[in-house]
Amino acid sequence: MREIQWEEPFCGEGNACFRIGVDEDGNAYIAVHGQEDRFITDSREALRTMILNIKAGKADHLLR
């Protein structure tokens, strides 16, 4: 069984909270807080790329 190290939740006011986690095998996980047993997973590199792209504004259109 995998051991996922979850970060503290990222929450928006009145919105669901998301959690990001990693395991020792190099996998990354994203889940809704309280539903960590239902996650999406990919490599840490994919998570890194997603975060960098979000920081660069490539997902800003989703916030309109």
Beta strands, then each sheet from edge to edge (+ up, - down):
strand 1: 5-6
strand 2: 10-11
strand 3: 17-22
strand 4: 27-32
strand 5: 39-43
sheet 1: 1+ 3- 2+
sheet 2: 1+ 3- 4+ 5-
end
